[in-house]
Amino acid sequence: MAERAGIAINTLTRIERGDPGTSMAAWASVIFVLGLIENLRNMADPSRDMTGLMLEEERLPKRIRYHKEKQ
Protein backbone atom coordinates (compact mmCIF):
# COMPACT_ATOMS: atom_id res chain seq x y z
CA MET A 1 0.00 0.00 0.00
CA ALA A 2 2.75 2.47 0.93
CA GLU A 3 4.60 1.78 -2.31
CA ARG A 4 1.47 2.21 -4.43
CA ALA A 5 0.63 5.46 -2.62
CA GLY A 6 4.20 6.72 -3.00
CA ILE A 7 4.69 7.24 0.74
CA ALA A 8 6.96 5.77 3.39
CA ILE A 9 5.81 2.82 5.49
CA ASN A 10 6.12 5.01 8.60
CA THR A 11 3.72 7.51 7.04
CA LEU A 12 1.22 4.75 6.27
CA THR A 13 1.50 3.54 9.86
CA ARG A 14 0.76 7.07 11.10
CA ILE A 15 -2.28 7.24 8.82
CA GLU A 16 -3.52 3.89 10.13
CA ARG A 17 -3.17 5.19 13.69
CA GLY A 18 -5.02 8.39 12.83
CA ASP A 19 -2.07 10.69 13.54
CA PRO A 20 -3.37 14.25 12.94
CA GLY A 21 0.14 15.41 11.96
CA THR A 22 0.14 13.33 8.79
CA SER A 23 -0.06 15.46 5.65
CA MET A 24 -3.29 15.69 3.69
CA ALA A 25 -1.35 14.72 0.56
CA ALA A 26 -0.40 11.40 2.14
CA TRP A 27 -4.02 10.80 3.17
CA ALA A 28 -5.21 11.67 -0.35
CA SER A 29 -2.71 9.26 -1.91
CA VAL A 30 -3.92 6.40 0.27
CA ILE A 31 -7.57 7.28 -0.38
CA PHE A 32 -6.85 7.25 -4.12
CA VAL A 33 -5.13 3.85 -3.95
CA LEU A 34 -8.11 2.46 -2.03
CA GLY A 35 -10.46 3.70 -4.76
CA LEU A 36 -12.26 6.06 -2.40
CA ILE A 37 -11.33 9.34 -4.07
CA GLU A 38 -15.01 10.23 -4.58
CA ASN A 39 -15.38 10.20 -0.78
CA LEU A 40 -12.60 12.79 -0.54
CA ARG A 41 -14.43 15.00 -3.02
CA ASN A 42 -17.63 14.69 -1.00
CA MET A 43 -15.77 15.47 2.23
CA ALA A 44 -14.43 18.71 0.74
CA ASP A 45 -17.84 19.77 -0.60
CA PRO A 46 -19.05 22.71 1.52
CA SER A 47 -22.69 21.98 0.68
CA ARG A 48 -22.38 18.68 2.60
CA ASP A 49 -20.89 20.27 5.73
CA MET A 50 -23.99 20.54 7.91
CA THR A 51 -22.08 21.92 10.91
CA GLY A 52 -20.40 24.56 8.78
CA LEU A 53 -23.71 25.51 7.17
CA MET A 54 -25.39 25.87 10.58
CA LEU A 55 -22.51 28.03 11.88
CA GLU A 56 -22.69 30.19 8.76
CA GLU A 57 -26.45 30.59 9.19
CA GLU A 58 -25.96 31.74 12.81
CA ARG A 59 -23.70 34.55 11.60
CA LEU A 60 -26.35 35.92 9.25
CA PRO A 61 -28.24 38.98 10.50
CA LYS A 62 -31.59 38.17 12.07
CA ARG A 63 -33.27 41.21 10.56
CA ILE A 64 -32.44 43.37 7.63
CA ARG A 65 -33.33 47.04 7.82
CA TYR A 66 -33.78 48.94 4.63
CA HIS A 67 -32.88 52.60 4.69
CA LYS A 68 -34.81 54.98 2.54
CA GLU A 69 -32.58 56.59 0.00
CA LYS A 70 -32.35 60.36 0.19
CA GLN A 71 -33.83 61.92 -2.88
C-alpha positions in Angstrom: 0.0 0.0 0.0 2.7 2.5 0.9 4.6 1.8 -2.3 1.5 2.2 -4.4 0.6 5.5 -2.6 4.2 6.7 -3.0 4.7 7.2 0.7 7.0 5.8 3.4 5.8 2.8 5.5 6.1 5.0 8.6 3.7 7.5 7.0 1.2 4.7 6.3 1.5 3.5 9.9 0.8 7.1 11.1 -2.3 7.2 8.8 -3.5 3.9 10.1 -3.2 5.2 13.7 -5.0 8.4 12.8 -2.1 10.7 13.5 -3.4 14.2 12.9 0.1 15.4 12.0 0.1 13.3 8.8 -0.1 15.5 5.6 -3.3 15.7 3.7 -1.3 14.7 0.6 -0.4 11.4 2.1 -4.0 10.8 3.2 -5.2 11.7 -0.4 -2.7 9.3 -1.9 -3.9 6.4 0.3 -7.6 7.3 -0.4 -6.8 7.3 -4.1 -5.1 3.8 -3.9 -8.1 2.5 -2.0 -10.5 3.7 -4.8 -12.3 6.1 -2.4 -11.3 9.3 -4.1 -15.0 10.2 -4.6 -15.4 10.2 -0.8 -12.6 12.8 -0.5 -14.4 15.0 -3.0 -17.6 14.7 -1.0 -15.8 15.5 2.2 -14.4 18.7 0.7 -17.8 19.8 -0.6 -19.0 22.7 1.5 -22.7 22.0 0.7 -22.4 18.7 2.6 -20.9 20.3 5.7 -24.0 20.5 7.9 -22.1 21.9 10.9 -20.4 24.6 8.8 -23.7 25.5 7.2 -25.4 25.9 10.6 -22.5 28.0 11.9 -22.7 30.2 8.8 -26.4 30.6 9.2 -26.0 31.7 12.8 -23.7 34.5 11.6 -26.3 35.9 9.3 -28.2 39.0 10.5 -31.6 38.2 12.1 -33.3 41.2 10.6 -32.4 43.4 7.6 -33.3 47.0 7.8 -33.8 48.9 4.6 -32.9 52.6 4.7 -34.8 55.0 2.5 -32.6 56.6 0.0 -32.4 60.4 0.2 -33.8 61.9 -2.9 
